[in-house]
Amino acid sequence: MFAYMFSHEAHHRGQILMLAHQLGCRILDKTPGVWHWEKLWKQAGLTTRPR
């Protein structure tokens, strides 16, 4: 299940980045590390990662 979820998330990440590239948006220059879950968890006030 983990492998499926990991690959599925990567698939959607690729779709988003491809669409941004096609539209001329340089998303990786503005936000290095689009999927920084650790930072999002801290911003949400969580002290530990979800299990």
C-alpha distance matrix in Angstrom:
0.0 3.8 5.5 5.1 6.2 8.5 10.0 10.4 12.2 14.2 15.2 16.7 18.3 19.9 21.2 22.7 24.3 25.7 27.2 28.7 30.2 31.6 33.2 34.8 32.9 32.4 29.4 28.7 32.3 32.3 29.0 27.9 24.2 23.1 19.8 21.3 19.2 21.3 24.4 23.1 22.1 25.6 27.3 25.7 27.3 24.2 25.1 21.7 18.3 15.7 13.4
3.8 0.0 3.8 5.4 5.1 6.0 8.5 9.7 10.5 12.2 14.1 15.5 16.4 18.3 20.0 21.2 22.4 24.2 25.9 27.0 28.4 30.2 31.7 32.9 30.9 30.0 27.0 25.9 29.4 29.4 26.0 24.7 21.0 20.2 16.9 18.0 16.0 18.0 21.2 20.2 19.4 22.7 24.5 23.3 24.8 21.8 22.4 19.0 15.4 13.4 11.3
5.5 3.8 0.0 3.8 5.5 5.1 6.1 8.4 9.9 10.5 12.1 14.4 15.2 16.4 18.4 20.1 21.0 22.3 24.4 25.7 26.7 28.5 30.4 31.5 29.8 28.8 26.1 24.9 28.5 28.9 25.7 24.2 20.6 20.0 17.0 18.7 17.4 19.6 22.6 21.9 21.6 24.9 26.6 25.7 27.4 24.6 25.1 21.8 18.2 16.6 14.8
5.1 5.4 3.8 0.0 3.8 5.5 5.3 5.9 8.5 9.9 10.4 12.4 14.1 15.3 16.6 18.5 20.0 21.0 22.7 24.4 25.6 26.9 28.8 30.3 28.8 28.3 25.6 24.9 28.7 29.0 25.9 24.8 21.4 20.1 17.3 19.5 18.1 20.8 23.5 22.3 22.2 25.7 26.9 25.9 27.9 25.3 26.4 23.3 19.6 17.6 16.1
6.2 5.1 5.5 3.8 0.0 3.8 5.5 5.0 6.1 8.5 9.7 10.7 12.2 14.2 15.4 16.6 18.3 19.9 21.2 22.6 24.2 25.8 27.2 28.7 26.8 26.3 23.4 22.8 26.5 26.4 23.2 22.4 18.9 17.4 14.3 16.4 14.7 17.6 20.2 18.7 18.6 22.2 23.3 22.1 24.3 21.8 23.2 20.3 16.6 14.4 13.6
8.5 6.0 5.1 5.5 3.8 0.0 3.8 5.5 5.3 6.3 8.7 10.2 10.6 12.4 14.5 15.6 16.5 18.3 20.2 21.2 22.5 24.4 26.0 27.1 25.1 24.1 21.3 20.2 23.9 24.1 20.9 19.6 16.1 15.1 12.2 14.2 13.2 15.9 18.5 17.6 17.9 21.2 22.5 21.9 24.0 21.6 22.6 19.7 15.9 14.7 14.0
10.0 8.5 6.1 5.3 5.5 3.8 0.0 3.8 5.5 5.0 6.1 8.8 9.7 10.4 12.4 14.3 15.2 16.3 18.4 19.9 20.8 22.4 24.4 25.6 24.1 23.4 21.0 20.1 23.8 24.4 21.6 20.3 17.1 16.0 13.7 16.4 16.0 18.9 21.2 20.3 21.0 24.3 25.3 24.9 27.2 25.0 26.2 23.4 19.7 18.4 17.8
10.4 9.7 8.4 5.9 5.0 5.5 3.8 0.0 3.8 5.4 5.0 6.5 8.6 9.9 10.8 12.6 14.4 15.4 16.8 18.6 20.0 21.2 22.9 24.6 23.1 22.9 20.4 20.2 24.0 24.2 21.4 20.9 17.7 15.8 13.7 16.6 15.9 19.3 21.2 19.7 20.6 24.0 24.5 23.8 26.5 24.5 26.2 23.7 20.0 18.2 18.0
12.2 10.5 9.9 8.5 6.1 5.3 5.5 3.8 0.0 3.8 5.4 5.3 6.1 8.6 9.9 10.6 12.3 14.2 15.5 16.6 18.3 20.0 21.3 22.7 20.7 20.3 17.5 17.2 20.9 20.8 17.9 17.5 14.3 12.2 9.9 13.0 12.4 15.9 17.5 16.1 17.2 20.6 21.0 20.5 23.3 21.5 23.3 21.1 17.4 16.1 16.6
14.2 12.2 10.5 9.9 8.5 6.3 5.0 5.4 3.8 0.0 3.8 5.5 4.9 6.1 8.6 9.9 10.5 12.1 14.2 15.3 16.3 18.2 20.0 21.0 19.3 18.5 16.0 15.3 19.0 19.6 16.9 15.9 12.9 11.5 9.8 13.1 13.5 16.7 18.3 17.5 19.1 22.0 22.5 22.6 25.3 23.7 25.1 22.9 19.3 18.6 19.0
15.2 14.1 12.1 10.4 9.7 8.7 6.1 5.0 5.4 3.8 0.0 3.8 5.4 5.2 6.4 8.8 10.1 10.6 12.5 14.4 15.4 16.6 18.6 20.1 19.0 18.8 16.7 16.7 20.4 21.0 18.8 18.3 15.7 13.8 12.8 16.3 16.7 20.1 21.4 20.3 22.0 25.1 25.2 25.1 28.0 26.6 28.3 26.1 22.5 21.4 21.7
16.7 15.5 14.4 12.4 10.7 10.2 8.8 6.5 5.3 5.5 3.8 0.0 3.8 5.3 4.9 6.2 8.6 9.7 10.6 12.3 14.1 15.3 16.6 18.4 16.9 17.2 14.9 15.5 19.2 19.2 17.0 17.2 14.8 12.1 11.4 15.0 15.3 19.0 19.8 18.2 20.2 23.3 22.9 22.7 25.9 24.9 27.0 25.2 21.7 20.6 21.5
18.3 16.4 15.2 14.1 12.2 10.6 9.7 8.6 6.1 4.9 5.4 3.8 0.0 3.8 5.4 5.2 6.2 8.5 10.0 10.6 12.2 14.2 15.5 16.6 14.7 14.4 11.8 11.9 15.7 15.8 13.6 13.5 11.2 8.7 8.4 12.2 13.2 16.8 17.3 16.2 18.6 21.3 21.0 21.4 24.5 23.6 25.5 23.9 20.6 20.1 21.3
19.9 18.3 16.4 15.3 14.2 12.4 10.4 9.9 8.6 6.1 5.2 5.3 3.8 0.0 3.8 5.5 5.2 6.0 8.5 9.8 10.4 12.1 14.2 15.3 14.1 13.8 12.1 12.1 15.8 16.7 15.1 14.7 12.9 11.0 11.4 15.1 16.6 20.0 20.5 19.7 22.2 24.8 24.5 25.0 28.1 27.2 29.0 27.3 23.9 23.5 24.5
21.2 20.0 18.4 16.6 15.4 14.5 12.4 10.8 9.9 8.6 6.4 4.9 5.4 3.8 0.0 3.8 5.5 5.1 6.1 8.6 9.9 10.5 12.3 14.3 13.5 14.2 12.7 13.8 17.3 17.8 16.5 16.9 15.5 12.9 13.5 17.3 18.5 22.0 22.3 20.9 23.5 26.2 25.5 25.8 29.1 28.5 30.6 29.1 25.8 25.0 26.1
22.7 21.2 20.1 18.5 16.6 15.6 14.3 12.6 10.6 9.9 8.8 6.2 5.2 5.5 3.8 0.0 3.8 5.5 5.2 6.1 8.6 9.9 10.7 12.4 10.8 11.7 9.7 11.4 14.7 14.6 13.4 14.4 13.3 10.3 11.5 15.2 16.6 20.1 19.7 18.4 21.3 23.7 22.6 23.1 26.6 26.3 28.6 27.6 24.5 24.0 25.6
24.3 22.4 21.0 20.0 18.3 16.5 15.2 14.4 12.3 10.5 10.1 8.6 6.2 5.2 5.5 3.8 0.0 3.8 5.5 5.1 6.1 8.6 9.9 10.5 9.0 8.9 7.4 8.4 11.8 12.5 11.6 12.1 11.6 9.4 11.4 14.8 17.0 20.1 19.7 19.0 22.1 24.2 23.3 24.4 27.6 27.4 29.3 28.3 25.3 25.3 26.9
25.7 24.2 22.3 21.0 19.9 18.3 16.3 15.4 14.2 12.1 10.6 9.7 8.5 6.0 5.1 5.5 3.8 0.0 3.8 5.4 5.1 6.2 8.6 9.9 9.8 10.3 10.1 11.3 14.2 15.4 15.1 15.5 15.2 13.2 15.0 18.5 20.6 23.8 23.5 22.7 25.8 28.0 27.0 28.0 31.3 31.0 33.0 31.8 28.7 28.5 29.8
27.2 25.9 24.4 22.7 21.2 20.2 18.4 16.8 15.5 14.2 12.5 10.6 10.0 8.5 6.1 5.2 5.5 3.8 0.0 3.8 5.4 5.0 6.2 8.7 8.7 10.5 10.3 12.7 15.2 15.6 15.7 16.9 16.8 14.2 16.1 19.7 21.4 24.8 24.1 22.9 26.1 28.2 26.8 27.6 31.1 31.2 33.5 32.6 29.6 29.2 30.8
28.7 27.0 25.7 24.4 22.6 21.2 19.9 18.6 16.6 15.3 14.4 12.3 10.6 9.8 8.6 6.1 5.1 5.4 3.8 0.0 3.8 5.5 5.1 6.3 5.1 7.0 6.8 9.7 11.8 12.0 12.5 14.1 14.6 12.2 14.9 18.0 20.2 23.3 22.1 21.2 24.6 26.4 24.8 26.0 29.5 29.8 32.1 31.6 28.8 28.8 30.8
30.2 28.4 26.7 25.6 24.2 22.5 20.8 20.0 18.3 16.3 15.4 14.1 12.2 10.4 9.9 8.6 6.1 5.1 5.4 3.8 0.0 3.8 5.4 5.1 5.5 6.4 7.8 9.7 11.4 12.7 13.7 14.6 15.5 13.8 16.7 19.7 22.3 25.2 24.2 23.7 27.1 28.8 27.5 28.9 32.2 32.4 34.4 33.7 30.9 31.1 32.9
31.6 30.2 28.5 26.9 25.8 24.4 22.4 21.2 20.0 18.2 16.6 15.3 14.2 12.1 10.5 9.9 8.6 6.2 5.0 5.5 3.8 0.0 3.8 5.4 7.6 9.6 11.2 13.4 15.0 16.1 17.2 18.3 19.1 17.1 19.7 22.9 25.2 28.3 27.4 26.6 29.9 31.8 30.3 31.5 34.9 35.2 37.3 36.6 33.7 33.6 35.3
33.2 31.7 30.4 28.8 27.2 26.0 24.4 22.9 21.3 20.0 18.6 16.6 15.5 14.2 12.3 10.7 9.9 8.6 6.2 5.1 5.4 3.8 0.0 3.8 5.7 9.0 10.5 13.5 14.6 14.9 16.4 18.3 19.4 17.1 19.9 22.9 25.2 28.2 26.8 25.8 29.3 30.9 29.0 30.3 33.8 34.4 36.8 36.5 33.8 33.8 35.8
34.8 32.9 31.5 30.3 28.7 27.1 25.6 24.6 22.7 21.0 20.1 18.4 16.6 15.3 14.3 12.4 10.5 9.9 8.7 6.3 5.1 5.4 3.8 0.0 3.8 6.4 9.0 11.7 12.0 12.8 14.9 16.6 18.3 16.7 19.9 22.6 25.3 27.9 26.3 25.8 29.5 30.7 28.9 30.6 33.9 34.7 36.8 36.6 34.1 34.5 36.6
32.9 30.9 29.8 28.8 26.8 25.1 24.1 23.1 20.7 19.3 19.0 16.9 14.7 14.1 13.5 10.8 9.0 9.8 8.7 5.1 5.5 7.6 5.7 3.8 0.0 3.8 5.6 8.8 9.2 9.3 11.3 13.4 15.2 13.4 16.8 19.2 21.9 24.5 22.7 22.2 25.9 27.0 25.2 26.9 30.2 31.1 33.2 33.1 30.7 31.3 33.6
32.4 30.0 28.8 28.3 26.3 24.1 23.4 22.9 20.3 18.5 18.8 17.2 14.4 13.8 14.2 11.7 8.9 10.3 10.5 7.0 6.4 9.6 9.0 6.4 3.8 0.0 3.8 5.7 5.7 6.9 9.0 10.4 12.6 11.7 15.3 17.4 20.5 22.7 21.0 21.2 24.8 25.7 24.2 26.4 29.4 30.1 31.8 31.7 29.4 30.3 32.5
29.4 27.0 26.1 25.6 23.4 21.3 21.0 20.4 17.5 16.0 16.7 14.9 11.8 12.1 12.7 9.7 7.4 10.1 10.3 6.8 7.8 11.2 10.5 9.0 5.6 3.8 0.0 3.8 5.5 5.4 6.1 7.9 9.6 8.1 11.7 13.8 16.8 19.1 17.5 17.5 21.1 22.1 20.7 22.7 25.7 26.3 28.2 28.0 25.7 26.6 28.9
28.7 25.9 24.9 24.9 22.8 20.2 20.1 20.2 17.2 15.3 16.7 15.5 11.9 12.1 13.8 11.4 8.4 11.3 12.7 9.7 9.7 13.4 13.5 11.7 8.8 5.7 3.8 0.0 3.8 5.4 5.1 5.0 7.1 7.1 10.7 12.3 15.8 17.7 16.3 17.1 20.5 21.3 20.5 22.8 25.5 25.8 27.1 26.8 24.5 25.7 27.9
32.3 29.4 28.5 28.7 26.5 23.9 23.8 24.0 20.9 19.0 20.4 19.2 15.7 15.8 17.3 14.7 11.8 14.2 15.2 11.8 11.4 15.0 14.6 12.0 9.2 5.7 5.5 3.8 0.0 3.8 5.8 6.1 9.4 10.1 13.7 14.7 18.2 19.6 17.7 18.9 22.4 22.6 21.6 24.3 26.7 27.5 28.7 28.7 26.8 28.4 30.7
32.3 29.4 28.9 29.0 26.4 24.1 24.4 24.2 20.8 19.6 21.0 19.2 15.8 16.7 17.8 14.6 12.5 15.4 15.6 12.0 12.7 16.1 14.9 12.8 9.3 6.9 5.4 5.4 3.8 0.0 3.8 6.3 9.4 9.2 12.9 13.5 16.8 18.2 15.8 16.5 20.2 20.3 18.8 21.5 24.1 25.1 26.6 27.1 25.4 26.9 29.6
29.0 26.0 25.7 25.9 23.2 20.9 21.6 21.4 17.9 16.9 18.8 17.0 13.6 15.1 16.5 13.4 11.6 15.1 15.7 12.5 13.7 17.2 16.4 14.9 11.3 9.0 6.1 5.1 5.8 3.8 0.0 3.8 6.0 5.8 9.3 9.7 13.1 14.5 12.3 13.2 16.7 17.0 15.9 18.5 21.0 21.8 23.2 23.5 21.6 23.2 25.9
27.9 24.7 24.2 24.8 22.4 19.6 20.3 20.9 17.5 15.9 18.3 17.2 13.5 14.7 16.9 14.4 12.1 15.5 16.9 14.1 14.6 18.3 18.3 16.6 13.4 10.4 7.9 5.0 6.1 6.3 3.8 0.0 3.8 5.9 8.8 8.9 12.7 13.7 12.3 13.9 17.1 17.4 17.1 19.7 21.9 22.2 23.1 22.9 20.9 22.8 25.1
24.2 21.0 20.6 21.4 18.9 16.1 17.1 17.7 14.3 12.9 15.7 14.8 11.2 12.9 15.5 13.3 11.6 15.2 16.8 14.6 15.5 19.1 19.4 18.3 15.2 12.6 9.6 7.1 9.4 9.4 6.0 3.8 0.0 3.8 5.5 5.8 9.5 10.9 10.3 11.7 14.6 15.5 15.6 17.8 20.0 19.8 20.7 20.0 17.8 19.4 21.5
23.1 20.2 20.0 20.1 17.4 15.1 16.0 15.8 12.2 11.5 13.8 12.1 8.7 11.0 12.9 10.3 9.4 13.2 14.2 12.2 13.8 17.1 17.1 16.7 13.4 11.7 8.1 7.1 10.1 9.2 5.8 5.9 3.8 0.0 3.8 5.9 8.9 11.4 10.5 10.6 13.9 15.3 14.8 16.6 19.3 19.2 20.8 20.2 17.7 18.7 21.0
19.8 16.9 17.0 17.3 14.3 12.2 13.7 13.7 9.9 9.8 12.8 11.4 8.4 11.4 13.5 11.5 11.4 15.0 16.1 14.9 16.7 19.7 19.9 19.9 16.8 15.3 11.7 10.7 13.7 12.9 9.3 8.8 5.5 3.8 0.0 3.8 5.8 8.8 9.1 8.8 11.4 13.5 13.7 14.8 17.4 16.7 18.2 17.2 14.3 15.2 17.3
21.3 18.0 18.7 19.5 16.4 14.2 16.4 16.6 13.0 13.1 16.3 15.0 12.2 15.1 17.3 15.2 14.8 18.5 19.7 18.0 19.7 22.9 22.9 22.6 19.2 17.4 13.8 12.3 14.7 13.5 9.7 8.9 5.8 5.9 3.8 0.0 3.8 5.5 5.7 6.7 9.0 10.4 11.1 12.8 14.9 14.2 15.2 14.5 12.2 13.8 16.3
19.2 16.0 17.4 18.1 14.7 13.2 16.0 15.9 12.4 13.5 16.7 15.3 13.2 16.6 18.5 16.6 17.0 20.6 21.4 20.2 22.3 25.2 25.2 25.3 21.9 20.5 16.8 15.8 18.2 16.8 13.1 12.7 9.5 8.9 5.8 3.8 0.0 3.8 5.4 5.0 6.1 8.6 9.8 10.4 12.5 11.2 12.5 11.5 8.9 10.2 12.9
21.3 18.0 19.6 20.8 17.6 15.9 18.9 19.3 15.9 16.7 20.1 19.0 16.8 20.0 22.0 20.1 20.1 23.8 24.8 23.3 25.2 28.3 28.2 27.9 24.5 22.7 19.1 17.7 19.6 18.2 14.5 13.7 10.9 11.4 8.8 5.5 3.8 0.0 3.8 5.5 5.2 6.3 8.7 10.0 10.9 9.5 9.9 9.2 7.5 10.1 12.9
24.4 21.2 22.6 23.5 20.2 18.5 21.2 21.2 17.5 18.3 21.4 19.8 17.3 20.5 22.3 19.7 19.7 23.5 24.1 22.1 24.2 27.4 26.8 26.3 22.7 21.0 17.5 16.3 17.7 15.8 12.3 12.3 10.3 10.5 9.1 5.7 5.4 3.8 0.0 3.8 5.5 5.2 6.2 8.7 10.0 10.0 10.9 11.5 10.6 13.0 16.2
23.1 20.2 21.9 22.3 18.7 17.6 20.3 19.7 16.1 17.5 20.3 18.2 16.2 19.7 20.9 18.4 19.0 22.7 22.9 21.2 23.7 26.6 25.8 25.8 22.2 21.2 17.5 17.1 18.9 16.5 13.2 13.9 11.7 10.6 8.8 6.7 5.0 5.5 3.8 0.0 3.8 5.4 5.0 6.2 8.7 8.9 11.1 11.6 10.3 11.7 15.2
22.1 19.4 21.6 22.2 18.6 17.9 21.0 20.6 17.2 19.1 22.0 20.2 18.6 22.2 23.5 21.3 22.1 25.8 26.1 24.6 27.1 29.9 29.3 29.5 25.9 24.8 21.1 20.5 22.4 20.2 16.7 17.1 14.6 13.9 11.4 9.0 6.1 5.2 5.5 3.8 0.0 3.8 5.4 5.1 6.4 5.4 7.6 7.9 7.1 8.8 12.4
25.6 22.7 24.9 25.7 22.2 21.2 24.3 24.0 20.6 22.0 25.1 23.3 21.3 24.8 26.2 23.7 24.2 28.0 28.2 26.4 28.8 31.8 30.9 30.7 27.0 25.7 22.1 21.3 22.6 20.3 17.0 17.4 15.5 15.3 13.5 10.4 8.6 6.3 5.2 5.4 3.8 0.0 3.8 5.3 5.1 5.5 6.7 8.6 9.1 11.6 15.2
27.3 24.5 26.6 26.9 23.3 22.5 25.3 24.5 21.0 22.5 25.2 22.9 21.0 24.5 25.5 22.6 23.3 27.0 26.8 24.8 27.5 30.3 29.0 28.9 25.2 24.2 20.7 20.5 21.6 18.8 15.9 17.1 15.6 14.8 13.7 11.1 9.8 8.7 6.2 5.0 5.4 3.8 0.0 3.8 5.3 7.5 9.8 11.9 12.2 14.0 17.7
25.7 23.3 25.7 25.9 22.1 21.9 24.9 23.8 20.5 22.6 25.1 22.7 21.4 25.0 25.8 23.1 24.4 28.0 27.6 26.0 28.9 31.5 30.3 30.6 26.9 26.4 22.7 22.8 24.3 21.5 18.5 19.7 17.8 16.6 14.8 12.8 10.4 10.0 8.7 6.2 5.1 5.3 3.8 0.0 3.8 5.7 9.1 10.9 11.2 12.1 15.9
27.3 24.8 27.4 27.9 24.3 24.0 27.2 26.5 23.3 25.3 28.0 25.9 24.5 28.1 29.1 26.6 27.6 31.3 31.1 29.5 32.2 34.9 33.8 33.9 30.2 29.4 25.7 25.5 26.7 24.1 21.0 21.9 20.0 19.3 17.4 14.9 12.5 10.9 10.0 8.7 6.4 5.1 5.3 3.8 0.0 3.8 6.5 9.3 10.8 12.3 15.9
24.2 21.8 24.6 25.3 21.8 21.6 25.0 24.5 21.5 23.7 26.6 24.9 23.6 27.2 28.5 26.3 27.4 31.0 31.2 29.8 32.4 35.2 34.4 34.7 31.1 30.1 26.3 25.8 27.5 25.1 21.8 22.2 19.8 19.2 16.7 14.2 11.2 9.5 10.0 8.9 5.4 5.5 7.5 5.7 3.8 0.0 3.8 5.8 7.3 8.8 12.3
25.1 22.4 25.1 26.4 23.2 22.6 26.2 26.2 23.3 25.1 28.3 27.0 25.5 29.0 30.6 28.6 29.3 33.0 33.5 32.1 34.4 37.3 36.8 36.8 33.2 31.8 28.2 27.1 28.7 26.6 23.2 23.1 20.7 20.8 18.2 15.2 12.5 9.9 10.9 11.1 7.6 6.7 9.8 9.1 6.5 3.8 0.0 3.8 7.0 9.5 12.3
21.7 19.0 21.8 23.3 20.3 19.7 23.4 23.7 21.1 22.9 26.1 25.2 23.9 27.3 29.1 27.6 28.3 31.8 32.6 31.6 33.7 36.6 36.5 36.6 33.1 31.7 28.0 26.8 28.7 27.1 23.5 22.9 20.0 20.2 17.2 14.5 11.5 9.2 11.5 11.6 7.9 8.6 11.9 10.9 9.3 5.8 3.8 0.0 3.8 6.5 8.8
18.3 15.4 18.2 19.6 16.6 15.9 19.7 20.0 17.4 19.3 22.5 21.7 20.6 23.9 25.8 24.5 25.3 28.7 29.6 28.8 30.9 33.7 33.8 34.1 30.7 29.4 25.7 24.5 26.8 25.4 21.6 20.9 17.8 17.7 14.3 12.2 8.9 7.5 10.6 10.3 7.1 9.1 12.2 11.2 10.8 7.3 7.0 3.8 0.0 3.8 6.4
15.7 13.4 16.6 17.6 14.4 14.7 18.4 18.2 16.1 18.6 21.4 20.6 20.1 23.5 25.0 24.0 25.3 28.5 29.2 28.8 31.1 33.6 33.8 34.5 31.3 30.3 26.6 25.7 28.4 26.9 23.2 22.8 19.4 18.7 15.2 13.8 10.2 10.1 13.0 11.7 8.8 11.6 14.0 12.1 12.3 8.8 9.5 6.5 3.8 0.0 3.8
13.4 11.3 14.8 16.1 13.6 14.0 17.8 18.0 16.6 19.0 21.7 21.5 21.3 24.5 26.1 25.6 26.9 29.8 30.8 30.8 32.9 35.3 35.8 36.6 33.6 32.5 28.9 27.9 30.7 29.6 25.9 25.1 21.5 21.0 17.3 16.3 12.9 12.9 16.2 15.2 12.4 15.2 17.7 15.9 15.9 12.3 12.3 8.8 6.4 3.8 0.0
